[in-house]
Amino acid sequence: MARSPSVEAFEKDNTVNPTVIGESGAGVVIDAGWGPVGIEVSTTSIDNLIATFNKPTDRNYQDWFSASNFLNYSANLYVVRVIDDQTALNAGVAPTSAPQSGDPLFEPKGVLFQNSTHFEMSRGTATQYFASRYAGALGNSIEVSIADSTTFDAWKYKGLFDIAPNSSEGSEASVADALDEIHIVVIDKLGLFTRQTGAVLERYSNVSKAKDGRDMSGSNSYYINVINRGSNYIYAVNPLGDALMADTTDKASWGGELFAGKPFAQLKEAFIAQLGGGSDGDKPSKSEYIDGYGIFEGIEDENLNMIISGSCGGDANHAEVANSILDMCFRTKRMVAFISPKSSDVVNVNKTSAVTNIMATHKALTSLHSYGHMTTAYKFQYDKYNDVYRWIAGNADDAGLYARTHNEIGKFASAAGYNRGKYANTVSLAYSPDKTARDQLYKYGINSVIMERGEGVILLGDRTLQPKNSAFSFMGTRFLFIDLRLTIARSAKYNLFEFNDEFTRAQFRDSVEPVLRDIRGKRGIVDFKVVCDETNNPASVVQDGEFIGDIYIKPQYSIQFIVLNFNAVGQDVNFDEQIA
């Protein structure tokens, strides 16, 4: 069978019978009150999370804290916002439809623009003058005000600008008094963004009514383009209409061209409009969460090696959303899914029932393999933004502990235990398994998180969800092989279309062995062997256009049990004889 040129990297697990690519990162899907929808957003801090997606609410706190908790450990997080696209709307303001005498000339009207690409694709059918940048009721707090040369002197925001708008640079080439300039202010009318009613969010000076307007640097200054390029709060959808103008006789409409040689129509009065109709919509469904997580499959970032499931959009969605994430991680073989129990499994539940419930949730996971990790944790933490305490799934902390361990030590190291496995920002746990429960759960690859006096909250297990016992039952081996496969495959691609001879094979060995020696030197593996010679590249392989490299690795195993034997002996006993 003919195959297109490619590099294929496979793993062989021979343990069933008894350089780091970069900063590890994660992906999470959230329901949020602000921010772009349906695209991944790189988020590097909690401040960055707030600026993009706003703060947590009673509706979305589970999702929001899953994102923020990871950022306590690592600065590399992709966030995808999901909405119910049938009910969520951006706030907007549009011309009044069929106005009667005395009616306002514009009215609040919502519209859905999920992200900038969706905006460009769908703006042609929208009637709004302006819309909030993102879907959600938060956009209803925004007000937009505009003044031109005629209305500037009486404008309430006059003091924010040094001079009145007039005619833009270069307009004299077409008409000396184009009067195409305007000033624009974006205001937090209700104070929902800044906690200060009437605070100015953005201002734009000397932008143009003309679509071919230019500023002093020669850049396009058409106000719609300037806002859409740079605003964090609004889109400018359509130019203000002639109904808002004092006189349109022999005047260019807004959005016209300076080249036409006419002065631009002037406002009857300064434009000021509060956006409305914005809605958070219904809570996203499980299919929207599943689609959101599917976005991570297409992201070509080798540092994205963990997926945070959070609460899976709620207990009712847990099994289907968790299984879809586990399926995706198994398909890609470059990410590990981090799973928690349902909140109803452990919150306000006795210990016996908690074990039964966790096992039932585990049983509902149909995709069990080494690309999955599950713990028992639901943590109680303080929500300083709303002055309440919340129960939050622990899988974001689990992923964060591994990200921090990878970045500080290496992908081969376990994040569990008293040295590296301590949760941050945790008041208590809904359920802290005792030794009997830990033993029962660990057999199924369910790692316990415990609360210990004097130590805090500790991840006490590093098993994957793989049912069979092998080296890939442990997280260190799993992440090490993901890292090596990606690193070495990336190097191997430079052998494509070269000759499969001893020179090329030696080059391959020389590129791989230093990587493995470095990891061995850091105690990440016990030993290795790279075979790439005529034994695995005989003439038949060469003639088929293939190139084979076999890499054998003896992985390290983390200590799982410590046995301490204390022996009392008589005073006349020789220790060496007793030990023998």
N, C-alpha and C positions, 0 to 999 in steps of 0.2 A: 504493500500500500504506500503510495506517495504521501510524504508529509512535508509541510512547509518548514523552513529552517527555524529552529528554536532551541532553547536549553531546557531540559526537563530534569528536575531534581526530585529524587525519591528517598524516602526513609525506609529502612529495614529494621524491624524490632527483633533483635536476636537475644533479648534478655527475658523472654517470657518464661522459660524454664529456669526454676532455681538451680575577636575584637568587636566590641560593641558597635552596632550600626549608629546609634545615637541615643537620645533620650527616649525612653519608653513613653508612649502616650496611649490615650484611651479615647473611646467614643461613647457618647450617651445621647439618648433622645429625651427631650423634655417638652412638657406643656408649659408655655410661658405667656405672659401678658404683653410682650413686646419682642421685637427682633424678626429677622428674615425667616421665612418658612420654607422647609423642604430642601435646604442646602446646608452643607457642613460649614460651621464657623469655627475657626481656630481661636481658642480661648486660653489665655495664659495666666490669668489671675482672677480672684474673686471680684475685684474692682472691675475688671474687664467683663466678667459675667454680668454684673449689675448694669454696666453701661450699655450692654448689648441686649440683654433679655429682661432687664428690670429685676425687682426684688421678689422674694417668695410671697405667696398668698395662701389662704386657707385651702384653695383648690389645687395648687401645683407644688406645694412645699416638698412632697416626696421626690418629685423629679428635680426640683431646683437644688435641694440639698445633696442629691446624688452627684450633681455636677460640682457644687462648691466643696463638698467633702473630699473629692479627688484632688481638687486644686490645693488642698492643705499639704499634699505630699509631692505633687508634680505640677509643672507649668506647661504641660502639653496635653490639651484636651480639645477634642472636636465635639461640638454641640450641634445637634439638629433639632430645630423646633418643629413640632407638629400641631395642627389645628383640625377642627372639624370644618372642612372647606365648604360645607353647605350652610353654615350659620355664622361663621366668623367674618368680620368686615373691618376694613380700614375706615376710619372716620374721614369725612369729606365735606366739601361745600360745592354746590352745583347751581346753575341757573334755575330759577323757579320754573317748574313745568306748568304751562298754560296759566300764567299769572293773570289775575283780574286787576282792575284799576285799584291802586292803593296797596296792592300786595308787595312784599319785599321782592327784590329782583334776584335774590339768591337764597338758597335754603340748605340746611344740613342734609347730606345724603351719603350713605356708606357705599363702599365699593371694595372689591377684594383684589389686592395686588400682593401675591404671596412673597415675592422677592423682586429684585431689580430686573431679572430676565423676564419674569412673568409680567411685570409692569410694561416693559418695552413691547411685549407681544400683544398685550390686551388694551393698552391705553387708547388705541384708535377707536374703540367702541364706547369709551367712558365719556361722560358729559361733565365731570367735575372740573372746577377750576383748580382746586388743590385737594390733596388727600394726605392723610398721615402716612408716614413712611412704612409703617407696619400695621398689621391687623391687631385689633384689640380696643377695648373701651378706654385705654389710656390715651389714645389719640383724640378723644373728645375734649381733652384739656387744652388742645392747641388752638391758638388764634393767629390769623395772618392779617397784617395791615400793610397797605401800600400807599405811597404818595408820589405824585409827579410834580412838575414845576408849578402847576396851577394850584394844587391842594397842599403844598408843603408848608406854607406859612401858618395854616390853621391846624396842622397835624399834631396830635398829642405826643408823637415820638420825634418831633423836630429836633429836640435837644440831643439826640443820640448821633446826629450827623453834623459835620462841619459846614457843609454848604448845601444849597438846594440842588436837586437834580435839574439837568438842563439838556444839552445835546451831546451825544457821545463823541469821542475822538474819531476824526475822520469822516463824520457825517457831512461836513461841509462839501465834500466831494459830490454829494447828491443834492442836499438841500441845507442851506445855512442854518435854519431854525427847525431842525428835525424834532426837537423836544421829545426825544425818545428815551431819555433817562428816567429811572424811577429808583426810589429807596424802598426796601422791604424789611419788615421786622416780623420775626416769629416769636410768639409769646406763650408762656405757660399760664394760660388764663385761669385754670382751676388750681394750679400749684401741684399737680399730681407728679410732675417730674422733679421739681426742685423743692417742694414743700413751702414755696413762696408764691402766693397768687400774684399773677401779673408779671412774673420775672421774665426778662428777655432771654430767649434761648439762642437766637441767631439774628444777625442783621446783614443785609446786603446793600451796599451803596453803589450808586451809579451804574446799575445794570440796565439793560436796554429792552425796550418794547419790540425792537426789530430783530428778526431771526438772523439777520446778517450783521448785527451790531458788533463792534470791536472795542476792546479797551485799549489803554495806552501801550500795552505790550503786544497788541495784535491778536490777542486771544478772543474767541467768541464771547460776547457779554450778554447774549439773549437771556433774559431772566429765567426762562423755563430751563434752558440748558445749564445755567449756573447753579440753580437750585438742585436740579436732578443729579448734577455731578458732585455736589458738595454737602447737601443738607443731611443731617442726622435725624430729622424729624418729619419732613414733608416731601411729597412729590408735587411739582407743578405739572398739571395734566394738560390743561387747555388755556389759551390766552383769555384774559377778561374780554367779555363781549361788548358790542357796540351799545347795548342797552344801558351800560354803566357810564357812558361817555357824555360829556356836556354837548358836544357838537361833532358830528361825523361828516359834515359837508366838506368835500374835497380834502378829507383827512385819511391817512392810512390807518387801518385797523391794527390792533396789537397782534403781533405775529407776522405782520407784513414786512416788506423789505425797504431799507433805506434807499436802495437802488431805484425804487419807483419814483423817488423825487418828491414825495409829499410829506408834510409834517404829520406827526402822529396825533391821533385823537387824545384829548385830555379828560381826566376823570371829572364827573360832576362833583364828587366829594371823595375824600380819602376812603379807600376800600378798607373795611375791617370786618372780618367774618370768623366766627368760631366754628371749627370743624365739628361735625356730629355724625351720628349713625354708626360710630365704631362699636364693635362688639367682640368680646372674647369667644362667643359662640359656645356650643355645647362642648363638653369634655371630649378630647379625641378618642376615637374608638380603637379597639385592638388592631384592626387592619391598618389604621393610620400609624400606630406605633410600629407595627411590623414593616410597613413601607419605609418608615423613617430609619429603622435600623438597617434596612436593605441598602441605604445610601452608602454605608461604610464599606460595602463590598466593592464598590467601584473606586474607592480612594486609593491611589497608588502612593502611599506613604509607608515606607518600611518600618517607621517608628510607631505606627498605629498597630499595636499588637495586643490590645485589650478592649473588650466591650463591656460596659457597665449596664446591667439590666435594670438597675434601680428597683422600683416597685412593679415594673412591667405594665404600667398604666392602671394598676389596681388588681386586687385579688382575683376578680372575675376573669381577667385577661391573662393571668400569670402563666398557665401551662402553655397556651398557644404562643404567646410572645417569647417566653423563655426557650421553647423548642425551636422557634424560628431563628433566634439568635444562635443557639447551639448548632443548628443545621448550617447556618452561614459560616460560622467559625470552622466547622469541619470541611466545608467546601473550599474555603480559601486556604486553610492550613497555614495561616499566618497570624491568627488572632485567637485569644482565649476568652471565652465568655465567663463572666463572673455573675453568679446567681445567688440569691437569698431565698429563704422561705417566704411564704405569704405572711403578711402582718397578722392575720387571724390565726396563723399556726402557733404564734408564740406570745403575742401581746395579750396580757390579762388572762393567761392560760396556765393551769398548773403544770408541774414538771412532767408528769406521766403523759398527759395529753399532748404536751409540746413535742415529745419524742415521736409519738404516734402521728401527729400532724406533719412533722417534718418528713418522716418516712413516706407518708402519703403523697406529699408534694414531690419528693424525689421520684417516687414510682410513676408519677405523671410525666416525668421527663423521658421522652422516647428516644432522645438522641444523646446517648451516653458515650463519651470518648475522652481522650486526653486533652482536648481543646476546651474543656469545661472545668470550672472550679465552683464549689458550693460550700457555704458556711451556714452556721446556725443563727447568725447575728441580726438582731434588730436593736438599734441603739437609741437611747434617749438623749436628746441634745437640746440646747437652748437656741431658740430662734430670736436673735437680738433685733431683727427688723420688725417683728410683731410682738415682742415681749411675751412669748409663750414657749413651752417645751413641746417637742415633737418626737414621735417615733419614726425613725428613718432606717431603711434597709441598709445593712452593713456592707453590701458588695462594692460600693464606691471606695470605702476604706480599705477593703481587701485589695482591690486593684491599685489603690494609691500606695499601699505598703510595698507591693511588688514593683511599681514604677520607681519608687525611691530606692529600693534595694538594687534594682538594675542600674540605676544611674550612679549609685555610690560604690557598688561592688562589682556587679556583672550579672548578665542574664542567667548564669548558671546557679546563682545563690537562692536559697529559700528565704522568703520574707517572714516565715513563721517564727515564733519563739520569743523569748524574753529580751533578746538583743535588738531585733528588728521588727517585731510583730505587734507593737503597742499602738492601739487606736488613739487618735487625737480627738479632742472636743467631744468626749463621751461622759455623760453623767452616770448612766447605768445601762444594763442590758435587760431586755424583756425576758431573756432566758439564758442562764449560764449553766451549761451541762456539767453534771458531776462525772466522776471517773467511769462509772458503769455506763452512763449514757454516751460518753465520749467513745468508749470502746465499741458500743453497738453501732453508732453512727459512722465511725471511721472505716468500718468494714465496707461501707457503701460509698466511700469517697467523700463523705460529708465532714468537713473540717469544723471543729468546735471553736467558738470564740468565748472566752471565759473572763470573769471579773474576779481578780484576786487582790485581797487586801494588801496594801503596800506596794503593789506592782501596777495596778490599773487594769485596763481591758486588753486582752492579749489574744492574738490569733494563734491557736495551738494545733496546727495541722497544715500539711502542704501537699495533700493528695489531689490528683485530678479526678475527674468523674469516670475515668476508664475502668470498666468492670474487671478486666483481667489484670493480674499482678505482673508488672514489668517495670523497667526503668522509666517508662512513660506514665507510670502511676504517680510520679512526683513532679511538682511544678518546675523545679530547677532544670531537670532534663528536658521537659517540654519546651520551655522558653529557650534553652540552649540550642536545641535542634532547629527551632524556628529561626533563630538568629543565624546559625551556621548555614542553613539551607539558603537563606536569602543572600547572605554575604558571599558565599562561595559561588552560587549561581550567577550573581552579578559579575563576579570575576570571570567565570567560565564563558560568558557570552563573547568575550574578546577572542575566543578560539574559533568562533564560527567562520567558516570559509578558509581557514588555514588548513595546511596539510596535517593529516593524522599520522605524524611520524614521531620519532623519539625526541626530536627537538621541541615540538609542540607539547608533548607529554611532560617533558622535563620542566618546561615553562609553567604548566599547570601545577605540577607538584610543588615547584618553587613558590608559587603564589598562595597555595593552600597551607602548606606546612608551617610557615611563620605565624599564621593566624592561630592554628591549633597549638603551637608551642607557647604562644603568649597566654592562651587560656589555661594550658597546663601549668604554666609558671604561676598563674594566679590561683591554682588549686581548683580550677573549674572542672577539669577532667583528670582521670588517672593516667591515661595514655591514649595513643592514636596510631593509626597506620594509614597512609595514602597509597593506593595501588593504581597506577596509571601507566601501563607498559604493554608489551606485546601479549601478556597473559590474559588481559581482559580487553585488549584491542587487537584481536587476530585479524588476519586478512579479510575474513568475511565481514567483520564489523567495519573495517576501513572501506571496503567496497560498497557497503550500504550507506556510506556517508555519515556514519555515527562516530561518536567519541565518548568513551566510557571512563569515568573515574569512580573508584570504589573507596569510600572513606569509612574506616572503622574507628569507633570511639568507645572508650571505656568511661562511662560517666561516673561522677561522684554520687554518693548516696548520703542524704542528710541523716543525722542521728534521729531516730524515731523513738527509741526507748533507752533509758539509762538504768542500769542495774547496779546497785551498790550493795555489796555483801559485807556486813560487819561481823567479825568473828572474835569472840572472847576466848583467850587462851591463858593457860597457866603461866605463872611468872618464870618457871624453869624451862619453858618451851623455846626452842630455837625457831625463829621465824622462817628461815629458809627451809628447814625440814618440814615445818607445818604447811607451808605453801606447796611444797613438792608433794 
